[in-house]
Structures are given as structure tokens and as C-alpha cells.
């Protein structure tokens, strides 16, 4: 039997979905300086100076603040970059990633 006469049909997947988004949160601690947090927000998360200062104060008063919403890989990369930079400077800065 040739393949041309086969009764098998190829199934096409049509249920495409928008990729999930993940929120990166930065958490307050008693050791990381406010200036360092602002630097992280401007360099890694590309916030303006004013927005970075506002987020830093929100973190300081509320224990955490959302700093961005990204695809999983980008959220993981940005959180990792910020954590690595903090460790290099001796800060215990903590970031978490939560599905939106």
C-alpha cells in the first residue's frame, strides 16, 4: 500500500495561546542600600530615575514591589542579573518571580 492512499490524517494544532507573563518582585531588607536598589532598577529593569526612586520607596515602606512583567525567560534572567550583582556587592537583595 502506498502512502498516498493512506487514510491517516495529520492533526494540526490550532489552540495557540499567548505565553504566560511573570511579575518580578523586589523585596526589602535591612542591608541593601537605597542607592543600590535604584541602580538595579535603572540599569537592569530600565526604569527612569524618578520611577526607580518611587519603586525603591514603595519597597522600603511595603516590604516588596513589582518591578516588571515579562515572559518567564526574561523574568528569570533579569532577577538573576540583579541577584548576582547584589551578591558581588555583598548585599542580600531578594527578588521573586510570580506568575501573573
RODO-2510 file (C-alpha; in nm, 4 decimals, decimal comma):
residues 100
     n   res          X          Y          Z
     1     x     0,0000     0,0000     0,0000
     2     x     0,1451     0,3382    -0,0929
     3     x     0,1465     0,6338     0,1433
     4     x    -0,0624     0,8385    -0,0981
     5     x    -0,3600     0,6058    -0,0498
     6     x    -0,3328     0,6055     0,3293
     7     x    -0,6419     0,7116     0,5271
     8     x    -0,4307     0,8699     0,8011
     9     x    -0,4818     1,2415     0,8505
    10     x    -0,2287     1,4751     1,0016
    11     x    -0,3641     1,6568     1,3038
    12     x    -0,2990     2,0276     1,3138
    13     x    -0,2781     2,2053     1,6446
    14     x    -0,4920     2,5183     1,6404
    15     x    -0,5212     2,6033     2,0105
    16     x    -0,2366     2,8546     2,0262
    17     x    -0,2142     3,0519     2,3469
    18     x    -0,0443     3,3726     2,4498
    19     x     0,2606     3,2900     2,6637
    20     x     0,2172     3,3384     3,0374
    21     x     0,3622     3,6515     3,1934
    22     x     0,5584     3,6668     3,5178
    23     x     0,5884     3,9535     3,7640
    24     x     0,9287     4,0222     3,9187
    25     x     0,9105     4,1493     4,2769
    26     x     1,1939     4,3116     4,4664
    27     x     1,1908     4,2678     4,8448
    28     x     1,3003     4,4955     5,1270
    29     x     1,5868     4,4075     5,3581
    30     x     1,7821     4,5961     5,6234
    31     x     2,1182     4,5841     5,4462
    32     x     2,0825     4,6691     5,0769
    33     x     2,1251     5,0422     5,0282
    34     x     1,8559     5,2528     4,8668
    35     x     2,1084     5,3796     4,6136
    36     x     2,1925     5,0250     4,5078
    37     x     1,8240     4,9380     4,4618
    38     x     1,7767     5,2475     4,2437
    39     x     2,0843     5,1483     4,0396
    40     x     1,9429     4,7953     3,9868
    41     x     1,6070     4,9388     3,8791
    42     x     1,7612     5,1811     3,6295
    43     x     2,0243     4,9509     3,4789
    44     x     1,8610     4,6063     3,4749
    45     x     1,4907     4,6934     3,4684
    46     x     1,5344     5,0113     3,2576
    47     x     1,3272     5,2370     3,4844
    48     x     1,3637     5,6134     3,4764
    49     x     1,5391     5,7731     3,7730
    50     x     1,2075     5,9074     3,9087
    51     x     1,0278     5,5745     3,8649
    52     x     1,3190     5,3865     4,0248
    53     x     1,3169     5,6159     4,3278
    54     x     0,9397     5,5772     4,3627
    55     x     0,9652     5,1961     4,3450
    56     x     1,2533     5,1968     4,5941
    57     x     1,0379     5,3910     4,8422
    58     x     0,7465     5,1537     4,7804
    59     x     0,9756     4,8587     4,8589
    60     x     1,1029     5,0357     5,1705
    61     x     0,7512     5,1015     5,3057
    62     x     0,5628     4,7927     5,1814
    63     x     0,8339     4,5212     5,2047
    64     x     0,8077     4,4446     4,8297
    65     x     0,7099     4,5999     4,4978
    66     x     0,6552     4,4725     4,1437
    67     x     0,9306     4,5949     3,9137
    68     x     0,8253     4,4394     3,5844
    69     x     0,6157     4,1841     3,3980
    70     x     0,7935     3,9639     3,1452
    71     x     0,7972     3,6260     2,9766
    72     x     0,9407     3,3559     3,2034
    73     x     1,2892     3,3525     3,0485
    74     x     1,3286     3,7295     3,0615
    75     x     1,1957     3,7496     3,4185
    76     x     1,4382     3,4779     3,5270
    77     x     1,7297     3,6475     3,3507
    78     x     1,6608     3,9912     3,4985
    79     x     1,6097     3,8548     3,8507
    80     x     1,9300     3,6530     3,8162
    81     x     2,1306     3,9522     3,6934
    82     x     2,0083     4,1669     3,9823
    83     x     2,0784     3,8944     4,2385
    84     x     2,4280     3,8293     4,1015
    85     x     2,5128     4,1992     4,1038
    86     x     2,3845     4,2297     4,4616
    87     x     2,5951     3,9324     4,5758
    88     x     2,9039     4,0816     4,4099
    89     x     2,8466     4,3957     4,6183
    90     x     2,7756     4,1969     4,9372
    91     x     2,4010     4,2720     4,9527
    92     x     2,1320     4,0120     5,0374
    93     x     1,8809     4,1609     4,7903
    94     x     1,5990     3,9171     4,7125
    95     x     1,3818     3,9075     4,4016
    96     x     1,0971     3,6671     4,3335
    97     x     0,9060     3,5713     4,0210
    98     x     0,5309     3,5075     4,0349
    99     x     0,3022     3,4016     3,7509
   100     x     0,0537     3,6749     3,6591
***
